[in-house]
Amino acid sequence: MNQAIRDKYEVVIGLEVHAQLQTVSKIFAADSAAFGAAPNTHISPITLGHPGTLPKLNKKAVEYAIKMGLAVGSTITDYQYFDRKNYFYPDLPKGYQITQDKTPICMGGGVKVKLSTGEKTVRFHHIHLEEDAGKSLHADDSPDSLLDYNRAGTPLIEMVTEPEIKSAEEAAQFMTEVRKLVRYLQICDGNMEEGSLRCDVNISVMPVGSKVFGTKVEIKNMNSIRFIQKAIEYEIVRQIEAVEAGDKLIQETRNFDPATGRTSGMREKETMNDYRYFPEPDLVPLVISADYLQHIKAQMPALPWELFEKFTKVYGLPEYDAGVLTDSRDIAEYFEATCQFTKNYKAASNWIMGTIKSYLNDHNLSIADSIAPERLAQLIGLIDEGKVSTSTAAQQIFPSLIQDPTATPLAIAEAKNLIQQSNSDLLQTWIDETLKANPAKVQEYKKGKKGLLSMFMGEIMKKSKGAADPKATTSLLQKTLDAL
């Protein structure tokens, strides 16, 4: 698209983010909420909405929703009631969804995002609790739809932003931060490919300076941050081209096809009146007391931005390191635990971002499968004391610690004869033997070929079987060569 035409329009985006809460059971029934079971095995008369069944609210789901609200600075609604949202899809067994329409559990709040143009806070309009629907499955080459109700009744929070996101980049960064946050809070696993975190994208365009939003379309059930970005980029172009051509956009629900990178119309968008909301008669109002709210606040973990500030200001790490370490709560906690045993915070950061993360990625493991933080601190101590080199520690001692977590780095280094020698008499013997064996190279060095120093060092390390302290050896070797 011509940039001049693109610059005539302002994009307005709002997201409706659905996060499945990691409760053991469903929000209104005792059925398991676990993912991955055989179809229609985590169901009961309550989930299926049989006559005479009554819902009972899951207290843990309420706690998790409040934690999200506290994390983003929302106001917690102290008096709430649930509503029935009536619509008739095959994957909705009761014919209605229990949700919160008039009294969302959290109001306001926001999440900071880092963009190429700077920092911005994307605000929430509200966060509400509701139950998930089931799933319609379509087998290959079959005209039939299959229904799996295992997901029906799984607790959700729906996080509705204000319509103030202005680009695909901003939407993607916002989703990245939300995913990180729900994982930090341990209220949702954030696995978008499994559908436990997904979003609907509402998007419209309007002339720059206009106060009237354009016709909004909704792209449903986006379960990939990359696809969210691509869908928005495509839809921006489609809508601007339609407006420029004088075509009328309709308010509709659209689907995104990752294979083509295009959106396509599914159905005209229902209005709020179409859902016929009314208060859920089978659930009593939910009252959040000051004591209960304080109890949840006391359980809140340190949040990513709080740890980022601590890692840069208290531990003196570069912003890059702090960003990598705070990307995951488990990694951040591992780093902090290591810092209880060492003051070389930068070395701890380097080890975690380098050798440890590389090993974990290669073996598809989590940080819990790494060596104990105390062992890492001991390994850093051996390097700082000059007893082993960093390469020896990474290539020989670290793998041995993985194999035997009860061993200490020093014990392994001693058992494998890896302790570096800094005894000047022993080092001088290795140096003299190396120089005597390479007289021609010594003469070349004396004539100015200083690059041969690394060759001599290599020979000395071979002779010492890696035991020579590189720093001490280099210094003594230069003195010996200069004296010849």
C-alpha positions in Angstrom: 0.0 0.0 0.0 1.1 3.5 -0.8 2.5 5.1 2.4 0.8 8.4 1.7 -2.6 6.6 1.6 -1.7 4.7 4.8 -0.8 7.9 6.6 -4.3 9.3 6.0 -5.8 6.8 8.4 -5.6 6.0 12.1 -5.9 2.4 13.3 -8.1 1.7 16.4 -7.5 -1.8 18.0 -9.0 -3.3 21.1 -8.2 -6.8 22.4 -10.4 -9.3 24.3 -7.9 -11.7 25.9 -9.1 -15.0 27.3 -6.9 -16.8 29.8 -7.9 -20.2 31.2 -7.3 -20.3 34.9 -5.1 -23.2 36.2 -7.6 -24.5 38.7 -8.0 -28.2 39.4 -11.7 -28.2 38.7 -14.1 -26.1 36.6 -15.6 -22.8 37.6 -19.0 -24.1 38.5 -18.6 -27.9 38.8 -16.2 -30.4 40.3 -15.2 -31.8 36.9 -11.5 -31.8 36.1 -10.2 -28.8 34.2 -7.1 -30.6 33.0 -6.1 -30.3 29.3 -5.5 -33.2 27.0 -8.0 -35.9 28.2 -9.9 -38.1 25.8 -13.0 -36.2 24.4 -16.0 -35.9 26.7 -14.4 -37.6 29.7 -14.2 -34.4 31.9 -18.0 -33.8 32.0 -20.9 -34.2 34.3 -24.6 -33.3 34.4 -23.6 -29.9 35.7 -21.2 -29.2 32.9 -23.8 -30.4 30.4 -26.6 -28.3 31.9 -29.0 -31.1 32.7 -32.3 -30.0 34.3 -32.2 -29.7 38.1 -28.4 -29.1 38.3 -27.0 -26.1 40.1 -23.6 -24.3 39.7 -21.3 -23.7 42.7 -18.5 -21.0 42.3 -14.9 -22.1 42.4 -13.2 -19.9 45.1 -9.7 -20.5 43.6 -10.9 -19.0 40.3 -12.0 -15.8 42.1 -8.6 -15.7 43.8 -6.7 -16.0 40.5 -8.9 -13.3 38.9 -8.2 -10.9 41.8 -4.4 -11.6 41.5 -4.5 -10.5 37.9 -6.4 -7.4 38.8 -3.9 -6.5 41.5 -1.0 -7.1 39.2 -2.2 -4.6 36.6 -3.5 -2.0 39.1 -7.2 -2.6 38.7 -9.9 -1.7 41.2 -11.5 -4.9 42.7 -15.3 -4.8 42.7 -16.4 -5.6 46.2 -20.0 -6.6 45.2 -20.6 -8.7 42.1 -23.1 -11.0 40.5 -23.0 -13.3 37.6 -25.1 -13.1 34.4 -26.4 -15.5 31.8 -25.2 -14.7 28.2 -27.7 -16.5 26.0 -26.6 -17.8 22.6 -27.1 -21.0 20.8 -23.9 -22.7 19.4 -23.4 -26.5 19.4 -20.3 -26.2 21.7 -22.4 -24.4 24.4 -24.2 -27.2 26.1 -26.5 -25.1 28.4 -27.5 -22.7 25.6 -26.0 -19.9 27.7 -22.7 -18.9 29.2 -22.3 -17.8 32.8 -20.3 -14.6 32.8 -20.1 -11.2 34.4 -21.7 -8.4 32.4 -22.7 -5.6 34.7 -20.3 -6.2 37.6 -16.8 -7.3 36.3 -14.5 -8.5 39.1 -11.8 -6.0 38.1 -12.1 -2.5 36.7 -9.4 -0.4 35.0 -5.7 -1.0 35.3 -3.1 -1.4 32.5 0.1 -3.0 31.2 3.3 -1.2 30.1 4.6 -2.2 26.7 8.0 -1.4 25.2 7.8 -0.3 21.5 10.2 0.9 18.9 8.9 4.4 19.6 9.1 4.2 23.4 7.1 3.0 26.3 3.3 3.0 26.5 0.6 1.8 29.0 -2.3 -0.1 27.4 -5.3 0.3 29.6 -7.9 -2.3 30.5 -11.5 -1.4 30.5 -12.3 -4.4 32.8 -11.5 -8.0 33.6 -14.4 -10.4 34.2 -14.8 -14.0 35.2 -16.7 -16.5 33.0 -16.9 -20.1 31.9 -15.4 -21.4 28.6 -17.3 -23.2 25.9 -16.6 -26.6 24.5 -14.9 -27.2 21.2 -16.2 -28.1 17.7 -13.8 -30.5 15.9 -13.7 -31.1 12.2 -12.1 -34.4 11.1 -10.3 -34.4 7.8 -12.4 -34.9 4.7 -15.6 -35.2 6.9 -18.6 -32.9 6.5 -19.5 -33.6 10.1 -18.6 -31.5 13.2 -17.7 -33.4 16.4 -18.3 -31.9 19.8 -15.9 -32.2 22.8 -17.3 -30.7 26.0 -14.2 -31.2 28.2 -13.4 -27.5 27.9 -16.9 -26.4 28.7 -17.0 -24.8 32.2 -13.2 -24.3 32.4 -12.7 -21.0 34.3 -11.7 -18.0 32.2 -10.8 -14.4 32.8 -11.6 -12.2 29.9 -9.4 -9.0 29.8 -10.9 -6.3 27.7 -8.6 -3.4 26.7 -9.6 0.1 25.9 -9.7 0.7 22.1 -6.4 2.5 22.2 -3.9 0.1 20.6 -2.5 1.7 17.4 -0.5 -1.0 15.6 0.2 -4.6 15.1 3.5 -4.2 16.9 1.7 -2.7 20.0 -0.8 -5.6 20.0 1.9 -8.2 19.8 4.0 -6.6 22.6 0.9 -6.3 24.8 0.1 -10.0 24.4 3.7 -10.9 25.1 3.5 -8.9 28.4 0.1 -10.4 29.4 1.4 -14.0 28.7 4.5 -13.3 30.9 2.3 -11.8 33.6 -0.2 -14.7 33.9 2.8 -17.1 34.0 4.5 -15.1 36.8 1.2 -15.2 38.8 0.9 -18.9 38.0 -2.8 -18.5 37.2 -2.5 -19.6 33.6 0.1 -21.6 31.7 0.0 -19.2 28.8 0.2 -22.0 26.2 -1.4 -20.3 23.2 -1.1 -23.3 20.9 -3.3 -25.2 23.4 -5.8 -22.4 23.5 -5.3 -21.6 27.2 -4.4 -18.1 26.2 -6.1 -16.6 23.2 -7.6 -13.4 22.1 -10.2 -11.7 19.8 -9.0 -8.7 17.9 -11.4 -5.8 17.3 -10.1 -3.4 14.6 -11.3 -0.4 12.7 -9.7 2.5 10.7 -10.7 6.2 10.6 -9.3 9.3 9.0 -6.5 10.9 11.1 -8.1 13.5 13.4 -11.6 12.0 13.3 -13.5 11.5 16.5 -15.8 8.9 15.1 -14.5 5.3 15.0 -14.8 3.4 11.8 -16.8 0.2 11.3 -15.3 -2.5 13.7 -14.6 -6.0 12.7 -13.6 -8.8 15.1 -11.0 -11.5 14.3 -11.8 -14.5 16.5 -9.8 -17.0 18.5 -6.2 -15.9 17.7 -3.8 -18.3 19.4 -0.4 -17.1 18.2 1.3 -13.7 18.8 2.8 -13.9 15.3 -0.6 -14.6 13.8 -2.2 -11.7 15.7 0.4 -9.4 14.2 -0.1 -10.7 10.7 -3.9 -10.6 10.9 -3.9 -7.0 12.0 -1.4 -6.0 9.3 -3.6 -7.6 6.7 -6.9 -6.2 8.1 -5.5 -2.6 8.2 -4.7 -2.8 4.5 -8.0 -4.4 3.6 -10.1 -1.9 5.5 -8.2 1.2 4.2 -8.5 -0.1 0.6 -12.2 -0.7 1.0 -12.7 2.9 2.4 -10.6 4.4 -0.4 -12.7 2.5 -3.0 -15.9 3.8 -1.4 -17.0 0.3 -0.3 -19.1 -0.1 2.8 -17.5 -2.1 5.6 -19.9 -4.3 7.7 -19.6 -5.1 11.4 -18.7 -8.7 11.3 -16.7 -11.6 12.7 -13.8 -12.7 10.6 -11.4 -15.7 10.6 -7.7 -15.6 10.0 -6.0 -18.2 7.8 -2.3 -18.6 8.7 -1.7 -20.4 5.4 -2.7 -17.5 3.3 -2.2 -14.6 5.7 -5.7 -13.4 5.0 -8.9 -12.9 7.0 -12.3 -13.9 5.7 -15.9 -13.2 6.8 -17.7 -15.7 9.0 -20.9 -13.9 10.1 -22.3 -10.5 10.9 -21.4 -9.5 14.4 -24.1 -9.8 17.0 -25.0 -6.8 19.2 -25.0 -6.9 22.9 -28.9 -7.0 22.9 -28.8 -10.2 20.8 -27.3 -12.0 23.9 -30.2 -11.2 26.1 -28.2 -10.9 29.3 -29.9 -11.3 32.6 -28.7 -12.1 36.2 -27.8 -15.7 36.9 -30.6 -16.8 39.3 -28.7 -19.9 40.6 -25.7 -18.0 42.1 -25.7 -15.7 45.1 -23.9 -12.4 44.8 -20.1 -12.5 45.4 -18.9 -10.1 48.1 -15.1 -9.5 48.4 -14.3 -8.5 51.9 -11.3 -6.2 52.8 -9.8 -9.1 54.8 -10.0 -11.5 51.9 -8.5 -9.0 49.6 -5.6 -8.3 52.0 -5.1 -12.1 52.2 -4.6 -12.3 48.4 -2.3 -9.3 48.3 -0.1 -11.0 50.9 0.4 -13.9 48.5 1.4 -11.8 45.5 4.8 -12.6 44.0 7.3 -10.0 42.8 6.3 -8.9 39.4 8.5 -8.7 36.2 8.9 -5.0 36.3 9.7 -5.0 40.0 12.4 -7.6 39.5 13.8 -5.8 36.4 14.3 -2.7 38.6 15.9 -4.8 41.4 18.2 -6.6 39.0 19.5 -3.4 37.5 19.7 -1.3 40.6 20.5 -3.8 43.4 22.5 -6.3 41.4 24.0 -3.8 38.9 23.1 -5.9 35.8 22.8 -4.4 32.3 19.2 -3.8 31.2 19.6 -6.6 28.6 20.5 -9.2 31.2 17.7 -8.0 33.5 15.2 -8.3 30.5 16.3 -11.9 29.7 16.3 -13.1 33.4 12.9 -11.6 34.2 11.3 -13.1 31.1 10.5 -16.2 33.2 9.6 -16.3 36.9 11.5 -19.6 37.3 14.7 -18.1 35.8 14.4 -14.9 37.9 14.0 -16.9 41.1 16.9 -19.2 40.2 19.1 -16.1 39.6 18.1 -14.6 42.9 18.7 -17.9 44.7 22.2 -18.0 43.2 22.9 -14.5 44.4 22.4 -15.6 48.0 25.7 -17.6 47.6 27.8 -15.3 45.5 28.5 -11.6 45.0 29.6 -12.0 41.4 26.1 -11.2 40.1 27.3 -10.6 36.5 29.0 -14.0 36.4 25.8 -15.6 37.6 23.8 -13.8 34.9 26.2 -14.9 32.2 26.1 -18.5 33.3 22.3 -18.6 33.4 21.9 -16.8 30.0 24.7 -18.8 28.4 25.7 -22.3 29.5 22.7 -23.2 31.5 20.0 -22.0 29.1 21.8 -23.6 26.2 21.9 -26.9 28.0 18.3 -26.7 29.0 17.2 -25.8 25.5 19.2 -28.6 23.9 17.7 -31.2 26.3 14.2 -29.7 26.5 14.5 -29.2 30.3 13.4 -26.5 32.7 15.6 -24.5 35.1 14.4 -26.9 37.9 16.5 -29.6 36.1 19.7 -27.6 36.3 22.3 -27.7 39.1 21.4 -26.2 42.5 21.9 -22.4 42.8 24.5 -23.1 45.6 26.5 -25.4 43.2 26.5 -22.7 40.5 27.8 -20.2 43.0 30.5 -22.6 44.1 31.5 -23.1 40.4 31.7 -19.3 39.9 33.9 -19.2 43.1 36.3 -21.7 41.6 36.7 -19.5 38.5 37.1 -16.3 40.5 39.8 -17.9 42.7 41.7 -18.9 39.5 41.4 -22.6 40.3 39.7 -23.5 37.0 39.1 -21.7 33.7 35.6 -20.7 32.5 35.9 -23.2 29.6 36.9 -26.0 31.9 34.0 -25.2 34.2 31.5 -25.1 31.4 32.7 -28.1 29.4 33.8 -30.5 32.1 32.6 -29.6 35.6 29.1 -28.4 34.7 28.1 -31.6 32.9 29.4 -33.7 35.8 27.3 -31.7 38.2 24.2 -32.4 36.1 25.0 -36.1 36.3 25.8 -36.0 40.1 23.9 -33.1 41.8 25.3 -34.1 45.2 28.9 -33.6 44.2 30.6 -30.2 44.7 32.5 -28.4 41.9 35.7 -28.6 43.9 35.4 -32.3 44.4 34.8 -32.9 40.7 37.7 -30.6 39.7 40.1 -32.4 42.1 38.9 -35.9 41.0 39.5 -35.0 37.3 42.8 -33.2 38.0 41.3 -29.9 36.6 42.7 -27.6 39.3 44.9 -25.0 37.6 48.5 -24.7 38.6 49.8 -21.2 39.5 53.0 -22.4 41.1 55.6 -20.3 39.3 58.3 -23.0 39.5 56.1 -25.6 37.8 54.9 -23.1 35.3 58.5 -22.0 34.5 59.4 -25.7 33.9 56.6 -26.1 31.3 57.5 -22.8 29.6 61.2 -23.7 29.4 60.4 -27.1 28.0 58.0 -25.6 25.4 60.5 -22.9 24.2 63.3 -25.4 24.0 61.3 -27.6 21.8 60.5 -24.7 19.4 63.7 -22.7 18.9 62.7 -21.5 15.4 59.4 -20.2 16.6 61.2 -18.4 19.5 63.5 -16.6 16.9 60.4 -15.6 14.9 58.8 -14.2 18.0 61.9 -12.2 18.8 61.8 -10.8 15.3 58.4 -9.4 15.9 55.9 -12.2 15.2 54.0 -11.6 18.5 51.1 -13.7 17.4 53.1 -16.8 18.2 52.4 -16.2 21.9 49.1 -18.0 21.5 50.9 -21.0 19.9 53.3 -21.2 22.8 50.3 -21.0 25.2 48.6 -23.8 23.4 51.7 -26.1 23.7 52.1 -25.3 27.4 48.4 -26.1 28.0 48.9 -29.4 26.2 52.0 -30.2 28.3 50.2 -29.3 31.5 47.0 -31.2 30.4 45.1 -27.9 30.9 46.3 -27.5 34.4 48.3 -24.3 33.8 46.7 -21.1 35.0 46.3 -19.1 31.8 46.7 -15.7 33.3 49.7 -16.5 35.4 51.2 -18.6 32.5 50.8 -15.8 29.9 52.4 -13.3 32.2 55.4 -15.5 33.0 55.8 -16.6 29.3 56.0 -13.0 28.1 58.6 -12.2 30.8 60.7 -15.3 29.7 60.5 -14.5 26.0 61.4 -10.8 26.6 64.4 -11.9 28.7 65.8 -14.2 25.9 
